[in-house]
Amino acid sequence: MKEIERTNGKLILGDGETTGHAHTVREPSAKFFEVDEDTRLLKLPVVSVLRHERGDTPAEHRDISLPSGEPCVTYKRQYSPDGWSRVND
């Protein structure tokens, strides 16, 4: 399992490649790990906030409170004639 580094002080759980937004967690004690190509593990020692933001500006929906624990983040994949790829937001 490999730890995923922070970008500008935040963990980026997913990028919205089409719309330019990101799903982020800024809690300093949170850790994010890559389990395999499609699975990530988010370790939250305390209640944290999931933000939907564009740059440093909140975007599109309100913050979501995440309970402490170790939720798994799984990315969906889709098939095309070019092969399998991650589903983009």
TAMOHU-V993176 format. One line per field, one symbol per residue. burial: I if it has 16 or more other ideal C-beta (glycine too) atoms within 10 Angstrom, else O. A space follows every 10 residues. Layout:
burial->???
//
This chain:
burial->OOOOOIOOOI IIIIOOOOOO IIIIIOIOOI IIOOOOOOOI IIOIOOOIOI IIIOOOOOOO OOOOOIOOOO OOIOOOOOOO OOOOOOOOO
//
